[in-house]
Amino acid sequence: MKTTKIELYKEDMKFSAGHFTIFSANKRENFHGHNFRVYGCFELPILENGMAIDYGELKSVLRKECQ
């Protein structure tokens, strides 16, 4: 079975997360955040019609997860 690779890396596929680390019972770092960009790589079978998938569907899923 032949396959193809689809790579997605778009400006709006990103999210932010905040955290702090507890070092001991009385010491911890300040709450702060990080920004992350999502890169998706999909290996898909090529169908009999020569197509693999509507990659717009994959972009929609990644964008929804980033929200």
mmCIF file of the N, C-alpha and C atoms, coordinates in Angstrom:
data_MODEL
# 
_entry.id   MODEL 
# 
loop_
_atom_site.group_PDB 
_atom_site.id 
_atom_site.type_symbol 
_atom_site.label_atom_id 
_atom_site.label_alt_id 
_atom_site.label_comp_id 
_atom_site.label_asym_id 
_atom_site.label_entity_id 
_atom_site.label_seq_id 
_atom_site.pdbx_PDB_ins_code 
_atom_site.Cartn_x 
_atom_site.Cartn_y 
_atom_site.Cartn_z 
_atom_site.occupancy 
_atom_site.B_iso_or_equiv 
_atom_site.pdbx_formal_charge 
_atom_site.auth_seq_id 
_atom_site.auth_comp_id 
_atom_site.auth_asym_id 
_atom_site.auth_atom_id 
_atom_site.pdbx_PDB_model_num 
ATOM 1   N N  . MET A 1 1  ? 0.841   -1.180 0.000  1.00 0.00 ? 1  MET A N  1 
ATOM 2   C CA . MET A 1 1  ? 0.000   0.000  0.000  1.00 0.00 ? 1  MET A CA 1 
ATOM 3   C C  . MET A 1 1  ? 0.890   1.250  0.000  1.00 0.00 ? 1  MET A C  1 
ATOM 4   N N  . LYS A 1 2  ? 0.652   2.148  -0.923 1.00 0.00 ? 2  LYS A N  1 
ATOM 5   C CA . LYS A 1 2  ? 1.399   3.403  -0.982 1.00 0.00 ? 2  LYS A CA 1 
ATOM 6   C C  . LYS A 1 2  ? 0.837   4.375  0.049  1.00 0.00 ? 2  LYS A C  1 
ATOM 7   N N  . THR A 1 3  ? 1.730   5.170  0.603  1.00 0.00 ? 3  THR A N  1 
ATOM 8   C CA . THR A 1 3  ? 1.325   6.182  1.581  1.00 0.00 ? 3  THR A CA 1 
ATOM 9   C C  . THR A 1 3  ? 1.909   7.530  1.187  1.00 0.00 ? 3  THR A C  1 
ATOM 10  N N  . THR A 1 4  ? 1.377   8.560  1.804  1.00 0.00 ? 4  THR A N  1 
ATOM 11  C CA . THR A 1 4  ? 1.906   9.906  1.637  1.00 0.00 ? 4  THR A CA 1 
ATOM 12  C C  . THR A 1 4  ? 1.972   10.573 3.005  1.00 0.00 ? 4  THR A C  1 
ATOM 13  N N  . LYS A 1 5  ? 2.813   11.576 3.115  1.00 0.00 ? 5  LYS A N  1 
ATOM 14  C CA . LYS A 1 5  ? 2.964   12.287 4.381  1.00 0.00 ? 5  LYS A CA 1 
ATOM 15  C C  . LYS A 1 5  ? 2.405   13.703 4.211  1.00 0.00 ? 5  LYS A C  1 
ATOM 16  N N  . ILE A 1 6  ? 1.589   14.127 5.155  1.00 0.00 ? 6  ILE A N  1 
ATOM 17  C CA . ILE A 1 6  ? 1.057   15.482 5.179  1.00 0.00 ? 6  ILE A CA 1 
ATOM 18  C C  . ILE A 1 6  ? 1.592   16.161 6.439  1.00 0.00 ? 6  ILE A C  1 
ATOM 19  N N  . GLU A 1 7  ? 2.255   17.314 6.264  1.00 0.00 ? 7  GLU A N  1 
ATOM 20  C CA . GLU A 1 7  ? 2.801   18.074 7.384  1.00 0.00 ? 7  GLU A CA 1 
ATOM 21  C C  . GLU A 1 7  ? 2.048   19.395 7.498  1.00 0.00 ? 7  GLU A C  1 
ATOM 22  N N  . LEU A 1 8  ? 1.604   19.702 8.718  1.00 0.00 ? 8  LEU A N  1 
ATOM 23  C CA . LEU A 1 8  ? 0.856   20.934 8.967  1.00 0.00 ? 8  LEU A CA 1 
ATOM 24  C C  . LEU A 1 8  ? 1.559   21.738 10.056 1.00 0.00 ? 8  LEU A C  1 
ATOM 25  N N  . TYR A 1 9  ? 1.826   22.997 9.749  1.00 0.00 ? 9  TYR A N  1 
ATOM 26  C CA . TYR A 1 9  ? 2.473   23.899 10.696 1.00 0.00 ? 9  TYR A CA 1 
ATOM 27  C C  . TYR A 1 9  ? 2.002   25.301 10.345 1.00 0.00 ? 9  TYR A C  1 
ATOM 28  N N  . LYS A 1 10 ? 0.958   25.758 11.005 1.00 0.00 ? 10 LYS A N  1 
ATOM 29  C CA . LYS A 1 10 ? 0.321   27.035 10.678 1.00 0.00 ? 10 LYS A CA 1 
ATOM 30  C C  . LYS A 1 10 ? 0.456   28.009 11.845 1.00 0.00 ? 10 LYS A C  1 
ATOM 31  N N  . GLU A 1 11 ? 0.461   29.289 11.526 1.00 0.00 ? 11 GLU A N  1 
ATOM 32  C CA . GLU A 1 11 ? 0.613   30.347 12.531 1.00 0.00 ? 11 GLU A CA 1 
ATOM 33  C C  . GLU A 1 11 ? -0.454  30.267 13.626 1.00 0.00 ? 11 GLU A C  1 
ATOM 34  N N  . ASP A 1 12 ? -1.678  29.903 13.271 1.00 0.00 ? 12 ASP A N  1 
ATOM 35  C CA . ASP A 1 12 ? -2.754  29.888 14.270 1.00 0.00 ? 12 ASP A CA 1 
ATOM 36  C C  . ASP A 1 12 ? -2.879  28.556 15.009 1.00 0.00 ? 12 ASP A C  1 
ATOM 37  N N  . MET A 1 13 ? -1.965  27.630 14.787 1.00 0.00 ? 13 MET A N  1 
ATOM 38  C CA . MET A 1 13 ? -1.979  26.361 15.518 1.00 0.00 ? 13 MET A CA 1 
ATOM 39  C C  . MET A 1 13 ? -0.997  26.483 16.684 1.00 0.00 ? 13 MET A C  1 
ATOM 40  N N  . LYS A 1 14 ? -1.480  27.113 17.757 1.00 0.00 ? 14 LYS A N  1 
ATOM 41  C CA . LYS A 1 14 ? -0.640  27.362 18.921 1.00 0.00 ? 14 LYS A CA 1 
ATOM 42  C C  . LYS A 1 14 ? -1.510  27.442 20.166 1.00 0.00 ? 14 LYS A C  1 
ATOM 43  N N  . PHE A 1 15 ? -0.872  27.325 21.323 1.00 0.00 ? 15 PHE A N  1 
ATOM 44  C CA . PHE A 1 15 ? -1.581  27.447 22.594 1.00 0.00 ? 15 PHE A CA 1 
ATOM 45  C C  . PHE A 1 15 ? -0.600  27.900 23.664 1.00 0.00 ? 15 PHE A C  1 
ATOM 46  N N  . SER A 1 16 ? -1.138  28.345 24.775 1.00 0.00 ? 16 SER A N  1 
ATOM 47  C CA . SER A 1 16 ? -0.330  28.787 25.908 1.00 0.00 ? 16 SER A CA 1 
ATOM 48  C C  . SER A 1 16 ? -0.679  27.950 27.127 1.00 0.00 ? 16 SER A C  1 
ATOM 49  N N  . ALA A 1 17 ? 0.298   27.763 28.000 1.00 0.00 ? 17 ALA A N  1 
ATOM 50  C CA . ALA A 1 17 ? 0.076   27.013 29.234 1.00 0.00 ? 17 ALA A CA 1 
ATOM 51  C C  . ALA A 1 17 ? 0.844   27.682 30.359 1.00 0.00 ? 17 ALA A C  1 
ATOM 52  N N  . GLY A 1 18 ? 0.248   27.717 31.545 1.00 0.00 ? 18 GLY A N  1 
ATOM 53  C CA . GLY A 1 18 ? 0.889   28.325 32.706 1.00 0.00 ? 18 GLY A CA 1 
ATOM 54  C C  . GLY A 1 18 ? 1.140   27.293 33.789 1.00 0.00 ? 18 GLY A C  1 
ATOM 55  N N  . HIS A 1 19 ? 2.176   27.546 34.605 1.00 0.00 ? 19 HIS A N  1 
ATOM 56  C CA . HIS A 1 19 ? 2.503   26.626 35.695 1.00 0.00 ? 19 HIS A CA 1 
ATOM 57  C C  . HIS A 1 19 ? 3.456   27.296 36.677 1.00 0.00 ? 19 HIS A C  1 
ATOM 58  N N  . PHE A 1 20 ? 3.694   26.621 37.775 1.00 0.00 ? 20 PHE A N  1 
ATOM 59  C CA . PHE A 1 20 ? 4.775   26.974 38.677 1.00 0.00 ? 20 PHE A CA 1 
ATOM 60  C C  . PHE A 1 20 ? 5.291   25.680 39.274 1.00 0.00 ? 20 PHE A C  1 
ATOM 61  N N  . THR A 1 21 ? 6.533   25.691 39.732 1.00 0.00 ? 21 THR A N  1 
ATOM 62  C CA . THR A 1 21 ? 7.153   24.497 40.310 1.00 0.00 ? 21 THR A CA 1 
ATOM 63  C C  . THR A 1 21 ? 7.302   24.685 41.804 1.00 0.00 ? 21 THR A C  1 
ATOM 64  N N  . ILE A 1 22 ? 6.938   23.650 42.562 1.00 0.00 ? 22 ILE A N  1 
ATOM 65  C CA . ILE A 1 22 ? 7.116   23.650 44.014 1.00 0.00 ? 22 ILE A CA 1 
ATOM 66  C C  . ILE A 1 22 ? 8.447   22.966 44.308 1.00 0.00 ? 22 ILE A C  1 
ATOM 67  N N  . PHE A 1 23 ? 9.371   23.713 44.907 1.00 0.00 ? 23 PHE A N  1 
ATOM 68  C CA . PHE A 1 23 ? 10.699  23.178 45.200 1.00 0.00 ? 23 PHE A CA 1 
ATOM 69  C C  . PHE A 1 23 ? 10.777  22.544 46.592 1.00 0.00 ? 23 PHE A C  1 
ATOM 70  N N  . SER A 1 24 ? 10.026  23.099 47.539 1.00 0.00 ? 24 SER A N  1 
ATOM 71  C CA . SER A 1 24 ? 10.018  22.565 48.910 1.00 0.00 ? 24 SER A CA 1 
ATOM 72  C C  . SER A 1 24 ? 8.731   23.027 49.584 1.00 0.00 ? 24 SER A C  1 
ATOM 73  N N  . ALA A 1 25 ? 8.586   22.749 50.872 1.00 0.00 ? 25 ALA A N  1 
ATOM 74  C CA . ALA A 1 25 ? 7.365   23.112 51.601 1.00 0.00 ? 25 ALA A CA 1 
ATOM 75  C C  . ALA A 1 25 ? 7.158   24.626 51.661 1.00 0.00 ? 25 ALA A C  1 
ATOM 76  N N  . ASN A 1 26 ? 8.224   25.397 51.533 1.00 0.00 ? 26 ASN A N  1 
ATOM 77  C CA . ASN A 1 26 ? 8.083   26.857 51.627 1.00 0.00 ? 26 ASN A CA 1 
ATOM 78  C C  . ASN A 1 26 ? 8.737   27.618 50.466 1.00 0.00 ? 26 ASN A C  1 
ATOM 79  N N  . LYS A 1 27 ? 9.100   26.925 49.395 1.00 0.00 ? 27 LYS A N  1 
ATOM 80  C CA . LYS A 1 27 ? 9.734   27.609 48.264 1.00 0.00 ? 27 LYS A CA 1 
ATOM 81  C C  . LYS A 1 27 ? 9.127   27.120 46.948 1.00 0.00 ? 27 LYS A C  1 
ATOM 82  N N  . ARG A 1 28 ? 8.686   28.089 46.161 1.00 0.00 ? 28 ARG A N  1 
ATOM 83  C CA . ARG A 1 28 ? 8.169   27.762 44.832 1.00 0.00 ? 28 ARG A CA 1 
ATOM 84  C C  . ARG A 1 28 ? 8.455   28.934 43.901 1.00 0.00 ? 28 ARG A C  1 
ATOM 85  N N  . GLU A 1 29 ? 8.443   28.653 42.624 1.00 0.00 ? 29 GLU A N  1 
ATOM 86  C CA . GLU A 1 29 ? 8.667   29.727 41.660 1.00 0.00 ? 29 GLU A CA 1 
ATOM 87  C C  . GLU A 1 29 ? 7.369   30.459 41.381 1.00 0.00 ? 29 GLU A C  1 
ATOM 88  N N  . ASN A 1 30 ? 7.465   31.641 40.830 1.00 0.00 ? 30 ASN A N  1 
ATOM 89  C CA . ASN A 1 30 ? 6.280   32.412 40.471 1.00 0.00 ? 30 ASN A CA 1 
ATOM 90  C C  . ASN A 1 30 ? 5.530   31.737 39.329 1.00 0.00 ? 30 ASN A C  1 
ATOM 91  N N  . PHE A 1 31 ? 4.224   31.933 39.332 1.00 0.00 ? 31 PHE A N  1 
ATOM 92  C CA . PHE A 1 31 ? 3.394   31.436 38.240 1.00 0.00 ? 31 PHE A CA 1 
ATOM 93  C C  . PHE A 1 31 ? 3.816   32.135 36.950 1.00 0.00 ? 31 PHE A C  1 
ATOM 94  N N  . HIS A 1 32 ? 4.023   31.354 35.899 1.00 0.00 ? 32 HIS A N  1 
ATOM 95  C CA . HIS A 1 32 ? 4.411   31.926 34.609 1.00 0.00 ? 32 HIS A CA 1 
ATOM 96  C C  . HIS A 1 32 ? 3.915   31.009 33.494 1.00 0.00 ? 32 HIS A C  1 
ATOM 97  N N  . GLY A 1 33 ? 4.057   31.441 32.273 1.00 0.00 ? 33 GLY A N  1 
ATOM 98  C CA . GLY A 1 33 ? 3.533   30.666 31.161 1.00 0.00 ? 33 GLY A CA 1 
ATOM 99  C C  . GLY A 1 33 ? 4.522   30.475 30.031 1.00 0.00 ? 33 GLY A C  1 
ATOM 100 N N  . HIS A 1 34 ? 4.155   29.595 29.140 1.00 0.00 ? 34 HIS A N  1 
ATOM 101 C CA . HIS A 1 34 ? 4.933   29.298 27.942 1.00 0.00 ? 34 HIS A CA 1 
ATOM 102 C C  . HIS A 1 34 ? 3.981   29.240 26.757 1.00 0.00 ? 34 HIS A C  1 
ATOM 103 N N  . ASN A 1 35 ? 4.485   29.582 25.584 1.00 0.00 ? 35 ASN A N  1 
ATOM 104 C CA . ASN A 1 35 ? 3.718   29.497 24.349 1.00 0.00 ? 35 ASN A CA 1 
ATOM 105 C C  . ASN A 1 35 ? 4.265   28.339 23.514 1.00 0.00 ? 35 ASN A C  1 
ATOM 106 N N  . PHE A 1 36 ? 3.361   27.589 22.906 1.00 0.00 ? 36 PHE A N  1 
ATOM 107 C CA . PHE A 1 36 ? 3.735   26.431 22.112 1.00 0.00 ? 36 PHE A CA 1 
ATOM 108 C C  . PHE A 1 36 ? 3.100   26.510 20.735 1.00 0.00 ? 36 PHE A C  1 
ATOM 109 N N  . ARG A 1 37 ? 3.832   26.084 19.717 1.00 0.00 ? 37 ARG A N  1 
ATOM 110 C CA . ARG A 1 37 ? 3.290   25.960 18.364 1.00 0.00 ? 37 ARG A CA 1 
ATOM 111 C C  . ARG A 1 37 ? 3.180   24.485 18.048 1.00 0.00 ? 37 ARG A C  1 
ATOM 112 N N  . VAL A 1 38 ? 2.118   24.122 17.349 1.00 0.00 ? 38 VAL A N  1 
ATOM 113 C CA . VAL A 1 38 ? 1.838   22.720 17.049 1.00 0.00 ? 38 VAL A CA 1 
ATOM 114 C C  . VAL A 1 38 ? 2.285   22.389 15.630 1.00 0.00 ? 38 VAL A C  1 
ATOM 115 N N  . TYR A 1 39 ? 2.955   21.269 15.514 1.00 0.00 ? 39 TYR A N  1 
ATOM 116 C CA . TYR A 1 39 ? 3.367   20.726 14.224 1.00 0.00 ? 39 TYR A CA 1 
ATOM 117 C C  . TYR A 1 39 ? 2.727   19.350 14.114 1.00 0.00 ? 39 TYR A C  1 
ATOM 118 N N  . GLY A 1 40 ? 1.988   19.118 13.054 1.00 0.00 ? 40 GLY A N  1 
ATOM 119 C CA . GLY A 1 40 ? 1.348   17.818 12.848 1.00 0.00 ? 40 GLY A CA 1 
ATOM 120 C C  . GLY A 1 40 ? 1.924   17.138 11.625 1.00 0.00 ? 40 GLY A C  1 
ATOM 121 N N  . CYS A 1 41 ? 2.257   15.873 11.761 1.00 0.00 ? 41 CYS A N  1 
ATOM 122 C CA . CYS A 1 41 ? 2.777   15.082 10.652 1.00 0.00 ? 41 CYS A CA 1 
ATOM 123 C C  . CYS A 1 41 ? 1.955   13.799 10.588 1.00 0.00 ? 41 CYS A C  1 
ATOM 124 N N  . PHE A 1 42 ? 1.333   13.563 9.457  1.00 0.00 ? 42 PHE A N  1 
ATOM 125 C CA . PHE A 1 42 ? 0.430   12.426 9.298  1.00 0.00 ? 42 PHE A CA 1 
ATOM 126 C C  . PHE A 1 42 ? 0.872   11.591 8.102  1.00 0.00 ? 42 PHE A C  1 
ATOM 127 N N  . GLU A 1 43 ? 0.990   10.295 8.299  1.00 0.00 ? 43 GLU A N  1 
ATOM 128 C CA . GLU A 1 43 ? 1.260   9.383  7.189  1.00 0.00 ? 43 GLU A CA 1 
ATOM 129 C C  . GLU A 1 43 ? -0.042  8.657  6.886  1.00 0.00 ? 43 GLU A C  1 
ATOM 130 N N  . LEU A 1 44 ? -0.506  8.806  5.649  1.00 0.00 ? 44 LEU A N  1 
ATOM 131 C CA . LEU A 1 44 ? -1.823  8.310  5.272  1.00 0.00 ? 44 LEU A CA 1 
ATOM 132 C C  . LEU A 1 44 ? -1.735  7.436  4.029  1.00 0.00 ? 44 LEU A C  1 
ATOM 133 N N  . PRO A 1 45 ? -2.626  6.445  3.932  1.00 0.00 ? 45 PRO A N  1 
ATOM 134 C CA . PRO A 1 45 ? -2.643  5.623  2.717  1.00 0.00 ? 45 PRO A CA 1 
ATOM 135 C C  . PRO A 1 45 ? -3.206  6.412  1.543  1.00 0.00 ? 45 PRO A C  1 
ATOM 136 N N  . ILE A 1 46 ? -2.672  6.155  0.373  1.00 0.00 ? 46 ILE A N  1 
ATOM 137 C CA . ILE A 1 46 ? -3.205  6.752  -0.846 1.00 0.00 ? 46 ILE A CA 1 
ATOM 138 C C  . ILE A 1 46 ? -4.326  5.838  -1.349 1.00 0.00 ? 46 ILE A C  1 
ATOM 139 N N  . LEU A 1 47 ? -5.510  6.397  -1.542 1.00 0.00 ? 47 LEU A N  1 
ATOM 140 C CA . LEU A 1 47 ? -6.673  5.625  -1.958 1.00 0.00 ? 47 LEU A CA 1 
ATOM 141 C C  . LEU A 1 47 ? -6.593  5.290  -3.447 1.00 0.00 ? 47 LEU A C  1 
ATOM 142 N N  . GLU A 1 48 ? -7.480  4.434  -3.881 1.00 0.00 ? 48 GLU A N  1 
ATOM 143 C CA . GLU A 1 48 ? -7.494  4.012  -5.285 1.00 0.00 ? 48 GLU A CA 1 
ATOM 144 C C  . GLU A 1 48 ? -7.675  5.179  -6.245 1.00 0.00 ? 48 GLU A C  1 
ATOM 145 N N  . ASN A 1 49 ? -8.348  6.243  -5.804 1.00 0.00 ? 49 ASN A N  1 
ATOM 146 C CA . ASN A 1 49 ? -8.560  7.412  -6.671 1.00 0.00 ? 49 ASN A CA 1 
ATOM 147 C C  . ASN A 1 49 ? -7.363  8.368  -6.673 1.00 0.00 ? 49 ASN A C  1 
ATOM 148 N N  . GLY A 1 50 ? -6.278  7.977  -5.994 1.00 0.00 ? 50 GLY A N  1 
ATOM 149 C CA . GLY A 1 50 ? -5.073  8.792  -5.959 1.00 0.00 ? 50 GLY A CA 1 
ATOM 150 C C  . GLY A 1 50 ? -5.059  9.845  -4.867 1.00 0.00 ? 50 GLY A C  1 
ATOM 151 N N  . MET A 1 51 ? -6.128  9.925  -4.089 1.00 0.00 ? 51 MET A N  1 
ATOM 152 C CA . MET A 1 51 ? -6.228  10.914 -3.019 1.00 0.00 ? 51 MET A CA 1 
ATOM 153 C C  . MET A 1 51 ? -5.952  10.237 -1.669 1.00 0.00 ? 51 MET A C  1 
ATOM 154 N N  . ALA A 1 52 ? -5.642  11.059 -0.669 1.00 0.00 ? 52 ALA A N  1 
ATOM 155 C CA . ALA A 1 52 ? -5.420  10.534 0.676  1.00 0.00 ? 52 ALA A CA 1 
ATOM 156 C C  . ALA A 1 52 ? -6.527  11.003 1.610  1.00 0.00 ? 52 ALA A C  1 
ATOM 157 N N  . ILE A 1 53 ? -6.677  12.312 1.773  1.00 0.00 ? 53 ILE A N  1 
ATOM 158 C CA . ILE A 1 53 ? -7.667  12.872 2.689  1.00 0.00 ? 53 ILE A CA 1 
ATOM 159 C C  . ILE A 1 53 ? -7.810  14.364 2.374  1.00 0.00 ? 53 ILE A C  1 
ATOM 160 N N  . ASP A 1 54 ? -8.918  14.937 2.751  1.00 0.00 ? 54 ASP A N  1 
ATOM 161 C CA . ASP A 1 54 ? -9.078  16.393 2.688  1.00 0.00 ? 54 ASP A CA 1 
ATOM 162 C C  . ASP A 1 54 ? -8.310  16.946 3.882  1.00 0.00 ? 54 ASP A C  1 
ATOM 163 N N  . TYR A 1 55 ? -7.132  17.530 3.637  1.00 0.00 ? 55 TYR A N  1 
ATOM 164 C CA . TYR A 1 55 ? -6.310  17.960 4.764  1.00 0.00 ? 55 TYR A CA 1 
ATOM 165 C C  . TYR A 1 55 ? -6.928  19.116 5.540  1.00 0.00 ? 55 TYR A C  1 
ATOM 166 N N  . GLY A 1 56 ? -7.963  19.731 5.009  1.00 0.00 ? 56 GLY A N  1 
ATOM 167 C CA . GLY A 1 56 ? -8.701  20.740 5.767  1.00 0.00 ? 56 GLY A CA 1 
ATOM 168 C C  . GLY A 1 56 ? -9.311  20.146 7.023  1.00 0.00 ? 56 GLY A C  1 
ATOM 169 N N  . GLU A 1 57 ? -9.683  18.868 6.958  1.00 0.00 ? 57 GLU A N  1 
ATOM 170 C CA . GLU A 1 57 ? -10.217 18.185 8.147  1.00 0.00 ? 57 GLU A CA 1 
ATOM 171 C C  . GLU A 1 57 ? -9.145  18.062 9.224  1.00 0.00 ? 57 GLU A C  1 
ATOM 172 N N  . LEU A 1 58 ? -7.923  17.736 8.819  1.00 0.00 ? 58 LEU A N  1 
ATOM 173 C CA . LEU A 1 58 ? -6.833  17.627 9.790  1.00 0.00 ? 58 LEU A CA 1 
ATOM 174 C C  . LEU A 1 58 ? -6.532  18.986 10.423 1.00 0.00 ? 58 LEU A C  1 
ATOM 175 N N  . LYS A 1 59 ? -6.532  20.042 9.616  1.00 0.00 ? 59 LYS A N  1 
ATOM 176 C CA . LYS A 1 59 ? -6.290  21.386 10.158 1.00 0.00 ? 59 LYS A CA 1 
ATOM 177 C C  . LYS A 1 59 ? -7.369  21.764 11.157 1.00 0.00 ? 59 LYS A C  1 
ATOM 178 N N  . SER A 1 60 ? -8.623  21.427 10.859 1.00 0.00 ? 60 SER A N  1 
ATOM 179 C CA . SER A 1 60 ? -9.723  21.741 11.775 1.00 0.00 ? 60 SER A CA 1 
ATOM 180 C C  . SER A 1 60 ? -9.543  21.051 13.118 1.00 0.00 ? 60 SER A C  1 
ATOM 181 N N  . VAL A 1 61 ? -9.137  19.792 13.086 1.00 0.00 ? 61 VAL A N  1 
ATOM 182 C CA . VAL A 1 61 ? -8.937  19.042 14.328 1.00 0.00 ? 61 VAL A CA 1 
ATOM 183 C C  . VAL A 1 61 ? -7.811  19.664 15.148 1.00 0.00 ? 61 VAL A C  1 
ATOM 184 N N  . LEU A 1 62 ? -6.689  19.984 14.515 1.00 0.00 ? 62 LEU A N  1 
ATOM 185 C CA . LEU A 1 62 ? -5.576  20.587 15.247 1.00 0.00 ? 62 LEU A CA 1 
ATOM 186 C C  . LEU A 1 62 ? -5.943  21.947 15.824 1.00 0.00 ? 62 LEU A C  1 
ATOM 187 N N  . ARG A 1 63 ? -6.637  22.761 15.042 1.00 0.00 ? 63 ARG A N  1 
ATOM 188 C CA . ARG A 1 63 ? -7.045  24.077 15.544 1.00 0.00 ? 63 ARG A CA 1 
ATOM 189 C C  . ARG A 1 63 ? -8.000  23.953 16.722 1.00 0.00 ? 63 ARG A C  1 
ATOM 190 N N  . LYS A 1 64 ? -8.912  22.999 16.670 1.00 0.00 ? 64 LYS A N  1 
ATOM 191 C CA . LYS A 1 64 ? -9.860  22.790 17.770 1.00 0.00 ? 64 LYS A CA 1 
ATOM 192 C C  . LYS A 1 64 ? -9.105  22.374 19.039 1.00 0.00 ? 64 LYS A C  1 
ATOM 193 N N  . GLU A 1 65 ? -8.132  21.496 18.905 1.00 0.00 ? 65 GLU A N  1 
ATOM 194 C CA . GLU A 1 65 ? -7.342  21.067 20.064 1.00 0.00 ? 65 GLU A CA 1 
ATOM 195 C C  . GLU A 1 65 ? -6.551  22.223 20.646 1.00 0.00 ? 65 GLU A C  1 
ATOM 196 N N  . CYS A 1 66 ? -6.084  23.133 19.814 1.00 0.00 ? 66 CYS A N  1 
ATOM 197 C CA . CYS A 1 66 ? -5.315  24.291 20.316 1.00 0.00 ? 66 CYS A CA 1 
ATOM 198 C C  . CYS A 1 66 ? -6.186  25.262 21.098 1.00 0.00 ? 66 CYS A C  1 
ATOM 199 N N  . GLN A 1 67 ? -7.469  25.313 20.768 1.00 0.00 ? 67 GLN A N  1 
ATOM 200 C CA . GLN A 1 67 ? -8.381  26.229 21.478 1.00 0.00 ? 67 GLN A CA 1 
ATOM 201 C C  . GLN A 1 67 ? -8.604  25.746 22.891 1.00 0.00 ? 67 GLN A C  1 
# 
